[in-house]
Amino acid sequence: MSREAQIVGWAHGKFGKAEAPDVESLMALVTEPALHHAGLGPEAVDGIYCGVFNGGFSKQGFGAALVGMGCADLANTPATRCENACATGSAAIYAAMDFIESGRGNVALVVGAEKMTATPTAEVGDILLGASYRREEANIDGGFAGIFGTIAQSYFQHYGDRSAELAMIAAKNHANGVANPYAHMQRDFGFDFCNTVSDKNPYTAGPLRRTDCSLISDGAAALVLAEASVAGNLDRAIRFLARSHANDILAISRRDALRFEGARRAWANALENAGLSISDLDLVETHDCFTIAELIEYEAMGLAEPGEGGRVVRDGLTRKDGALPVNPSGGLKSKGHPIGATGVSMHIMAALQLMNDADEMQIKGAELAGVFNMGGAAVANYASILERAH
């Protein structure tokens, strides 16, 4: 008989510039609340999966062992750290699911966290270049933002200037983020501000403006997974109708960086395995580390042909009141992007919607949610399709 891992509880900290001094303290803020939300004690946890990118944000490594430092009752529970660039959180979730579905345990705790704001901005850009192919891409102006600035410049050269459409995405996500109590930036900037280069919204990398770039944030999020036979006795359960992890070549020079082919395969596999089309979903939380990423992801998920992603946002399809709301949480653009926490956060945002617990973010009648989290420039791609189990 096949086993199935389901989400049964979660906790989400406020993203932003946190008073918590380090990853250890950030994780401690969400670990026990997630277990409490699931209705389980630390003794029920068979395995811990920790998502921390680090890469130079802290001299303290060994993130998995830090969970037990923040919660002494978990100090002897087997713990493993996962890292897959900006998709580190989803990598931890999928590893925890594999742990349960292989029969090695019945309950797993996933904790994702990052402390970024204590590091000077210039160093942050260099650290994040570790999610690119340094041998070829280390000297791109603008640090990691420069990678996506280069992609945006190339996209504009191929398909025409899409600055206005990128501003529409930024404005949409910031407007959505006003209703998200966990968001770093709960402020509606409006289209005109996002579309205008100014002292407060300068160019950051290539054609990308400050409002086209996600925020440097601290934060932590945790969720609890349980095998379906355990989940059936708990207050809530979210099941994965499908999940897919697809990789692409790390070096941008060896692929078409405008196609996000790995993202396309991840979405295609997940939808096929779920027996669905993209139009069947009620909402999507997608990886808008930069607005150009969300634009190309529209094409990768099948909402538009290559080069036509701008039409999706112009037509209002992905607005909160559109046919397929994308990032009703505000996305990384508004919520912030503490690397290790991001994938965990995205799955929690979807779970809140499916449990009708999203308050002002709620998409009425949400029954099917998609999550897309990617590491690097669409190198490690994770697509999940979720529904409420009970």
QUISUL-V133153 format. One record per backbone hydrogen bond with DSSP energy under -1.0 kcal/mol. NH is the residue of the N-H (numbers start at 0). CO is the residue of the C=O. Records with the same first field share a line. If there is no record, write none. Layout:
NH: CO / CO
This chain:
5: 225
6: 237
7: 223
8: 223
10: 221
12: 219
14: 181
15: 217
17: 15
25: 21
26: 22
27: 23
29: 26
30: 26
33: 29
34: 30
35: 31
36: 32
37: 33
39: 34
43: 40
44: 41
45: 106
46: 106
47: 77
48: 108
49: 79
50: 110
51: 81
54: 52
69: 65
70: 66
73: 70
74: 71
76: 73
79: 47
81: 49
86: 83
87: 84
90: 86
91: 87
92: 88
93: 89
94: 90
95: 91
96: 92
97: 93
98: 94
99: 95
100: 96
101: 97
102: 99
103: 98
107: 224
108: 46
109: 222
110: 48
111: 220
112: 50
113: 218
118: 115
123: 119
124: 120
125: 121
126: 122
127: 123
129: 126
130: 127
131: 128
133: 131
135: 132
136: 132
137: 133
139: 136
142: 139
146: 143
147: 143
148: 144
149: 145
150: 146
151: 147
152: 148
153: 149
154: 150
155: 151
156: 152
157: 153
158: 154
159: 155
165: 161
166: 162
167: 163
168: 164
169: 165
170: 166
171: 167
172: 168
173: 169
174: 170
175: 171
176: 172
178: 175
179: 176
182: 179
184: 333
186: 184
193: 189
194: 190
195: 192
197: 200
203: 207
204: 207
207: 204
209: 201
211: 208
212: 209
213: 288
217: 15
218: 113
220: 111
221: 10
222: 109
223: 8
224: 107
225: 5
226: 105
227: 3
229: 226
230: 226
231: 227
232: 229
233: 230
237: 6
238: 386
240: 384
241: 384
243: 382
245: 380
247: 378
253: 250
254: 251
256: 254
258: 255
263: 259
264: 260
265: 261
266: 262
267: 263
268: 264
269: 265
270: 266
271: 267
272: 268
273: 269
275: 270
279: 276
280: 277
281: 367
283: 324
284: 369
287: 285
290: 211
292: 289
293: 289
294: 290
295: 291
296: 292
297: 293
299: 295
300: 296
302: 297
307: 304
310: 307
312: 308
313: 309
314: 310
316: 311
318: 315
321: 318
323: 316
325: 317
326: 283
329: 326
333: 329
334: 330
335: 331
336: 214
340: 337
341: 337
344: 340
345: 341
346: 342
347: 343
348: 344
349: 345
350: 346
351: 347
352: 348
353: 349
354: 350
355: 352
356: 351
360: 357
361: 358
365: 362
368: 385
369: 282
370: 383
371: 284
372: 381
374: 379
377: 375
378: 374
379: 374
380: 245
381: 372
382: 243
383: 370
384: 241
385: 368
386: 238
388: 236
389: 236
